[in-house]
Amino acid sequence: MRNIRLSVHSAEHTYLRQLLIRRRLDLGLSQRALAERMNVVHSFVGKVETGDRRLDIFEFIDYCRALNWQPEEVLQSLQEEAV
């Protein structure tokens, strides 16, 4: 059984942040533009990207959708990376 990774600085969280940042940049979105899509303040996106804030499952789904990404695709990438 794997240990639960609680730290936002774990390898898994770092990889997730990298995926989300890369997707945002690939879409040509600034942090502010992504925040507007999510109806949150831009510092929310900045804190997620720097690891100062974790996403709960519902925020994760909203974040993915704002990036025109199916949450399942992101989870699949995380699972493949963890193997």
C-alpha positions in Angstrom: 0.0 0.0 0.0 1.3 3.4 -0.9 1.8 6.2 1.6 -0.7 9.0 1.2 1.2 12.1 -0.1 -0.1 15.1 1.9 2.6 17.6 1.1 2.0 20.0 -1.7 5.7 19.6 -2.4 5.5 15.8 -3.0 6.5 14.5 -6.4 2.9 13.8 -7.3 1.7 17.3 -6.4 4.6 18.8 -8.2 3.8 16.8 -11.3 0.2 17.8 -11.1 1.1 21.5 -10.9 3.4 21.1 -13.9 0.6 19.6 -15.9 -1.8 22.4 -15.0 0.7 25.1 -15.7 1.8 23.6 -19.1 -1.9 23.3 -20.1 -2.6 26.9 -19.2 0.4 28.1 -21.1 -0.4 25.9 -24.1 -3.8 27.6 -24.2 -2.2 31.0 -24.1 -3.9 31.9 -20.8 -2.5 34.1 -18.1 -3.2 33.3 -14.5 -5.6 36.2 -14.5 -7.5 34.9 -17.6 -7.7 31.4 -16.1 -9.0 32.9 -12.8 -11.7 34.8 -14.7 -12.8 31.5 -16.4 -13.1 30.0 -12.9 -14.7 33.0 -11.3 -11.9 33.2 -8.6 -9.3 35.8 -7.8 -6.1 35.5 -9.7 -4.1 34.8 -6.6 -5.9 31.5 -6.3 -4.3 30.3 -9.5 -0.9 31.6 -8.5 -1.1 29.9 -5.1 -2.1 26.6 -6.8 0.8 26.9 -9.3 3.4 27.6 -6.7 2.2 24.9 -4.3 1.0 27.3 -1.7 -2.5 25.9 -2.0 -4.0 22.5 -2.6 -7.1 21.8 -4.7 -9.9 19.8 -3.3 -11.6 17.4 -5.7 -14.3 19.8 -6.7 -11.8 22.6 -7.3 -9.7 20.2 -9.3 -12.7 19.4 -11.6 -13.5 23.1 -12.1 -9.8 23.8 -12.7 -9.6 21.1 -15.4 -12.8 22.3 -17.0 -11.6 25.9 -17.1 -8.6 24.5 -19.0 -10.9 22.6 -21.5 -9.6 19.4 -20.1 -11.4 16.3 -18.9 -10.4 15.6 -15.2 -10.1 11.9 -16.2 -7.3 12.7 -18.6 -5.4 14.5 -15.9 -5.9 11.6 -13.5 -4.8 9.2 -16.1 -1.5 11.2 -16.6 -1.0 11.2 -12.9 -1.6 7.5 -12.6 0.9 6.8 -15.5 3.5 9.0 -13.9 3.1 7.2 -10.6 3.8 3.7 -12.0 
